[in-house]
Amino acid sequence: MDNLQDGQANGQLLYRWQTVNRIPTYRGKLWYVVFAIFVGLFLFYAFWSDNFLLAIIILLIVFLVMLMNYQPVSELKILMFPDYLLLEGEAHRYKALKDFWISEDITGLSKLYWQYRDDKFGKKQYSLMLLGEVNPLKIRQILLDGGVSENANPPERDFWDILSRLLRL
């Protein structure tokens, strides 16, 4: 990952699009009622069992869920050049990428995932971008022309990602 200025961009612009960093989730009154019931039950159990640390953890989770609800959705600008992808001023060089894959969600939303060649601390570093109204085949061809290999067997969906979608977190 390099930081490049617009004046330092090598090559011609191949593709550009704008997207959002996350999809806002709608939570109705029923969601908040069920959430409040579960929080109340867990807090009752925490105080009944004299487990005050659990009560603090539950209150922190409630605070985080409410804080996440008020986080604004920001727009991301993506520019694709022959040698790198520029995401909000941060360059991701194609030679640093191990592979990529494009998958489609249940809702029909396409997502681009990529993995870096050198995994720091043994962690796989996946990044993703929502492609929105963009032609995924064009993105795929640009990445293949840039020398990035396509992952034919992408990893299964993460349990926590599926759970957060079900719980609308």
C-alpha positions, -999 to +999 in steps of 0.1 A: +000+000+000+015+033-011+003+068-009+004+085-043-006+120-052-028+126-082+001+142-100+023+111-095-002+087-111+015+066-137-005+055-166-039+062-178-071+059-158-089+027-169-120+027-147-135+048-119-165+045-096-179+056-063-194+033-037-201+034+001-180+019+029-210-001+042-246-006+036-268+010+062-291-015+080-327-007+088-338-017+123-374-015+131-392-012+164-394-050+167-356-052+165-352-027+193-378-044+215-362-079+211-328-063+217-340-046+249-356-079+261-323-098+256-303-070+272-327-070+302-325-108+305-287-108+304-285-079+329-309-097+352-288-128+350-256-108+356-269-092+387-286-124+399-253-143+397-233-113+411-213-112+379-208-075+376-181-078+349-207-094+326-231-065+333-203-041+323-196-061+291-233-061+282-236-023+287-205-019+265-220-040+238-252-019+240-231+013+237-212-001+207-244-011+189-260+022+195-228+040+184-226+020+152-262+030+144-252+067+143-220+063+122-226+080+089-221+061+056-192+076+037-186+075+000-154+059-014-138+069-047-120+042-065-097+047-095-082+018-114-049+023-133-029-003-152-005-009-123-025-001-092-059+006-077-063+040-059-088+038-030-093+072-013-058+083-021-042+050-010-026+030-037-029-008-038-003-021-063-013-051-083+021-068-078+015-067-040-018-087-044-018-124-042-052-130-057-087-116-059-123-128-063-156-113-070-187-127-053-224-119-054-244-115-023-278-129-016-292-095-023-275-094-057-248-070-046-213-077-061-183-074-039-146-074-047-122-092-023-084-093-025-056-109-005-021-096-001+010-116-009+026-112+025+003-119+054+014-100+085+014-118+118-001-149+101-034-132+094-050-133+060-057-097+050-089-095+030-103-062+020-136-056+003-153-030-017-189-028-027-191-025-064-227-011-067-237-004-102-203-013-117-196-040-143-177-067-124-164-082-156-146-050-165-130-049-130-120-086-133-104-080-167-084-050-154-071-070-125-062-099-147-044-076-171-025-062-141-011-096-133-033-105-104-045-141-104-081-149-098-089-172-069-110-200-083-119-213-048-127-183-026-130-190+011-164-197+026-183-168+041-172-159+076-195-170+105-193-136+120-203-119+087-233-141+084-243-136+121-240-098+117-262-098+087-288-119+105-288-097+136-286-065+115-255-052+133 
